[in-house]
Amino acid sequence: MVSIAELPKHVGEKVQLQGWLYNRRSSKKLQFLLVRDGSAMVQGVLVKDEVAESLWDLVDGLTQESAIRVEGEVREDARSPGGVELGVTGVEVISGSPDYPISLKSHGPEFLLDHRHLWLRSKRPQAVLKVRDEVTFGIRDWLHKEGFINVDSPIFTPNACEGTTTLFETEYFGSQAFLTQSGQLYNEASAMAFGKVFCFGPTFRAEKSKTRRHLTEFWMVEPEVAFMGLDDLMTLIENFVGALVARVLENCAEELKVLERDTAPLERAVPPFPRLSYPDAAEILRGGDTGFEDGGDFGSPDETELSSRYDRPLLVHRFPSAIKAFYMKEDPADPKLSLSVDLLAPEGYGEIVGGGQREESLEVIERKIKEHDLPKEAFEWYLDLRRYGSVPHSGFGMGIERAVSWICGLGHLREAIPFPRMIHRLSP
Amino acid sequence: MVSIAELPKHVGEKVQLQGWLYNRRSSKKLQFLLVRDGSAMVQGVLVKDEVAESLWDLVDGLTQESAIRVEGEVREDARSPGGVELGVTGVEVISGSPDYPISLKSHGPEFLLDHRHLWLRSKRPQAVLKVRDEVTFGIRDWLHKEGFINVDSPIFTPNACEGTTTLFETEYFGSQAFLTQSGQLYNEASAMAFGKVFCFGPTFRAEKSKTRRHLTEFWMVEPEVAFMGLDDLMTLIENFVGALVARVLENCAEELKVLERDTAPLERAVPPFPRLSYPDAAEILRGGDTGFEDGGDFGSPDETELSSRYDRPLLVHRFPSAIKAFYMKEDPADPKLSLSVDLLAPEGYGEIVGGGQREESLEVIERKIKEHDLPKEAFEWYLDLRRYGSVPHSGFGMGIERAVSWICGLGHLREAIPFPRMIHRLSP
């Protein structure tokens, strides 16, 4: 038994493979079977005059997604994907698939999402999720080569530190626990222990918004580095994103073709990326028609307007301190600004990375906790990181589904995760 | 600025590094600084007669975990870890660390767990979590090389499919969601789409037991393979575990030494592993003093008794169907038995892998759902996998903390995860 991906190594040989019938076309004299086994797809050909009538009839009755064992001769065929086709000499049915609900014609998104467990077998989700796999493994591979170690932060957290409105909550043996929205605070403890760390896991947000940019459950990678300032962080982010995109371009050319992704914008995502300060960005947006409010966070139209001015991803740095979390370090040159940075993907995909330098002074961070009206007790352990050998440090988070959506050119995050969870979707 | 791990490349050079003071010893004429930066540790030496008095005095006042910048000359020193030491010529204090709570003497486990955010800086947790990093990355690396793709299963699930007693629950926009205990059912859908898949994420169990073998939040890798039966699954498991252990032995020799791990049992974990059927295991246990109940699951003493008879991990297969989940395939040779398998680690570590062949017949699995008194509606999507191109398939799950505990020789799972969560522990 060989896998379809290995067929090019077996040209001229008779082989057996097993998989599912993806599609079948037939004329009076020929039948074409498209067979998939997860590793790849291959076209099998039957010529009526050359095969037994029983085989011809059996194949003629096969429906989409039947599980089959196929025997045949591997032939070179330059026009086929993988460069080979199969001259079919035998077919055995493992199990049938009557009335398979997903035809190769188009279906509405709700129908497809209701059948996500089957939809995964179709070409487009296969391509997207293979890119996702390349991205997630590429992230780990790159970070390890750069000397990072994976230190996972907990999912259950004891305090609703930054407001409860978007937190999921669970009963925890008589008390309450909240599902993490970010591993960052824990990451800071890990960075003081291991220097360069990352956590990478699911995070949760009880988003009531039903936009194409929101999931309730999404995966995030968060690197954190001791002794790193904002400038070096921006270099880290651009090298990280640049390397990931380059890796996908190299290893997923076939998948990007299936997705009809214009790869030109990806090929331009080569560091260094342009860097724009928030004040300069505000200068551009002020008086425009994006609805930008001075001193406020960017809306989607603001992000699109800004990134349309550049040919590659854009680093926007130094957002106002007032709109950033308490742990974000103030810019010594202007404390109204923070040493924060967002990476905006081109083509209207908006923010895919957010990060910054963290405040390392105990005194300042105690003041910020008070200003943000947060319960200090909950942060005692976090303050310990400033009491014992505090050093400058920085980090960022990248949402996996947002990155995959941009790289694949998707219209909605829900396609970028195997089993999406949204306000009105908790199944299958 | 160089990292401590890179020092061997700089012998004879003057370098600057930054990190934290792990320990300091001094006599009248000499001071020894042990400095860590997350990448490694190095010993710095000051000779009183050779340095300025101000430098001597500054170093003399440094406390554990002070953040410092150190300048010095890299010298070969065969006795030191990494083979180098540093002739210190300058020290600059980045920030102090008065009254650091964790001394190098011993502390009780509760105290250390309460200070986990700082305890991570100590040698032992550093070693364990570096092994964990090697294990988790090694898993992904090995599976990718074997042609698996990572398809993550969801954390939020709509139904309490196998009883609610150990499930965590959360309000989900007016309805209920449960936190996953296993990605397996979803994995089966993914395997029918991609052939060879794995999910790898946190799983949750509201365990009220307070044993050293239980966490409420733990990580699990779950590979699943289409067209695979039990025998090939056992081969997959032994190759997987064997490769992981070999990788750790190769890349984490230093860490295992810190942990004083006897590596002999690890070196013997070379496939093939012995295979023992449940009936044969029961034959051994029957009449012994482990408290074994015929037909029941193994307790910890049973596992220890069985594995003590072999020199490497043990595969026990064909547990009674009655004690296994509804989706486990019955043995065609004896339907009272299931095509299931556990891997028992040696030295009393017990089960670290559990898996089996899944039932692929729609008719049988519908009957099993009825017998297990489960709500059929909740499984309609899962039954679709048997309606459309059903094929034999198998998979397993390995608990990361259990595997790391065995490899590191730990007494409790809580040390094998950065921030452990147990019935009485939800912080820091």
Contacts between the chains, C-beta under 8 A, distances in Angstrom:
chain1	res1	chain2	res2	distance
A	1	B	227	7.7
A	3	B	147	7.2
A	3	B	195	7.4
A	5	B	147	7.5
A	18	B	227	5.4
A	18	B	391	7.4
A	19	B	195	7.8
A	20	B	192	7.6
A	20	B	389	4.7
A	21	B	389	7.8
A	37	B	195	5.4
A	37	B	226	7.8
A	38	B	191	7.6
A	38	B	193	6.6
A	38	B	194	4.2
A	38	B	195	2.4
A	38	B	196	6.5
A	38	B	197	7.9
A	38	B	226	6.6
A	39	B	147	6.4
A	39	B	195	5.7
A	39	B	196	7.8
A	65	B	388	4.7
A	65	B	389	4.3
A	66	B	389	5.6
A	67	B	389	4.0
A	67	B	390	6.5
A	67	B	391	4.6
A	94	B	389	7.8
A	94	B	390	7.8
A	94	B	391	5.5
A	95	B	360	7.6
A	95	B	389	6.0
A	95	B	390	4.5
A	95	B	391	6.6
A	96	B	389	7.7
A	97	B	387	7.3
A	97	B	388	4.2
A	97	B	389	4.5
A	98	B	387	7.8
A	100	B	388	5.2
A	100	B	389	7.9
A	115	B	381	7.9
A	115	B	384	7.8
A	116	B	189	7.9
A	117	B	186	7.6
A	117	B	189	3.9
A	117	B	381	4.9
A	117	B	382	7.5
A	117	B	384	6.2
A	117	B	385	6.8
A	118	B	189	7.6
A	118	B	384	6.0
A	118	B	388	6.5
A	120	B	151	7.7
A	120	B	189	6.2
A	120	B	190	6.2
A	120	B	192	7.8
A	120	B	193	3.8
A	120	B	194	7.5
A	121	B	192	6.7
A	121	B	193	4.4
A	125	B	193	7.6
A	126	B	193	6.7
A	126	B	194	7.2
A	129	B	149	7.4
A	129	B	151	6.0
A	129	B	194	7.5
A	130	B	149	6.4
A	132	B	150	7.9
A	133	B	149	4.5
A	133	B	150	4.9
A	133	B	151	7.3
A	136	B	150	5.9
A	137	B	140	6.0
A	137	B	144	5.9
A	137	B	150	6.6
A	140	B	137	6.1
A	140	B	140	6.3
A	141	B	141	8.0
A	144	B	137	5.9
A	147	B	3	7.2
A	147	B	5	7.5
A	147	B	39	6.4
A	149	B	129	7.4
A	149	B	130	6.4
A	149	B	133	4.5
A	150	B	132	7.9
A	150	B	133	4.9
A	150	B	136	5.9
A	150	B	137	6.6
A	151	B	120	7.7
A	151	B	129	6.0
A	151	B	133	7.4
A	151	B	418	5.0
A	152	B	202	7.8
A	152	B	219	7.0
A	152	B	417	7.2
A	152	B	418	5.7
A	152	B	419	8.0
A	153	B	418	7.0
A	153	B	419	6.6
A	154	B	217	6.4
A	154	B	418	7.6
A	154	B	419	4.1
A	154	B	421	5.9
A	155	B	202	5.1
A	155	B	204	7.6
A	155	B	217	5.6
A	156	B	216	7.0
A	156	B	217	5.5
A	156	B	421	5.0
A	156	B	426	6.0
A	157	B	426	7.7
A	158	B	426	4.5
A	158	B	427	4.6
A	168	B	170	4.8
A	168	B	171	7.7
A	168	B	172	7.6
A	169	B	170	6.3
A	169	B	171	7.1
A	170	B	168	4.8
A	170	B	169	6.2
A	170	B	170	4.7
A	170	B	179	7.1
A	171	B	168	7.7
A	171	B	169	7.1
A	172	B	168	7.6
A	172	B	216	7.8
A	172	B	426	6.0
A	173	B	206	7.5
A	173	B	208	7.5
A	173	B	423	5.4
A	173	B	424	7.6
A	175	B	426	7.1
A	177	B	426	5.7
A	179	B	170	7.1
A	186	B	117	7.6
A	186	B	418	7.3
A	186	B	419	6.0
A	186	B	428	8.0
A	189	B	116	7.9
A	189	B	117	3.9
A	189	B	118	7.6
A	189	B	120	6.2
A	189	B	428	7.7
A	190	B	120	6.2
A	190	B	418	6.5
A	191	B	38	7.6
A	192	B	20	7.6
A	192	B	120	7.8
A	192	B	121	6.7
A	193	B	38	6.6
A	193	B	120	3.8
A	193	B	121	4.4
A	193	B	125	7.6
A	193	B	126	6.7
A	194	B	38	4.2
A	194	B	120	7.5
A	194	B	126	7.2
A	194	B	129	7.5
A	195	B	3	7.4
A	195	B	19	7.9
A	195	B	37	5.4
A	195	B	38	2.3
A	195	B	39	5.7
A	196	B	38	6.5
A	196	B	39	7.9
A	197	B	38	7.9
A	201	B	201	6.3
A	201	B	202	6.1
A	202	B	152	7.8
A	202	B	155	5.1
A	202	B	201	6.1
A	202	B	202	7.1
A	204	B	155	7.5
A	206	B	173	7.4
A	208	B	173	7.6
A	216	B	156	7.0
A	216	B	172	7.8
A	217	B	154	6.4
A	217	B	155	5.6
A	217	B	156	5.5
A	219	B	152	7.0
A	226	B	37	7.8
A	226	B	38	6.6
A	227	B	1	7.7
A	227	B	18	5.4
A	360	B	95	7.5
A	381	B	115	7.9
A	381	B	117	4.8
A	381	B	427	7.2
A	381	B	428	3.8
A	382	B	117	7.5
A	382	B	428	7.9
A	384	B	115	7.8
A	384	B	117	6.2
A	384	B	118	6.1
A	385	B	117	6.8
A	387	B	97	7.3
A	387	B	98	7.9
A	388	B	65	4.7
A	388	B	97	4.2
A	388	B	100	5.1
A	388	B	118	6.5
A	389	B	20	4.8
A	389	B	21	7.8
A	389	B	65	4.3
A	389	B	66	5.6
A	389	B	67	4.0
A	389	B	94	7.7
A	389	B	95	6.0
A	389	B	96	7.7
A	389	B	97	4.5
A	389	B	100	7.9
A	390	B	67	6.5
A	390	B	94	7.8
A	390	B	95	4.6
A	391	B	18	7.4
A	391	B	67	4.6
A	391	B	94	5.5
A	391	B	95	6.6
A	417	B	152	7.3
A	418	B	151	5.0
A	418	B	152	5.7
A	418	B	153	7.0
A	418	B	154	7.6
A	418	B	186	7.3
A	418	B	190	6.5
A	419	B	152	8.0
A	419	B	153	6.6
A	419	B	154	4.2
A	419	B	186	6.0
A	421	B	154	5.9
A	421	B	156	5.0
A	423	B	173	5.4
A	424	B	173	7.7
A	426	B	156	6.0
A	426	B	157	7.7
A	426	B	158	4.6
A	426	B	172	5.9
A	426	B	175	7.1
A	426	B	177	5.7
A	427	B	158	4.6
A	427	B	381	7.2
A	428	B	189	7.7
A	428	B	381	3.8
A	428	B	382	7.9
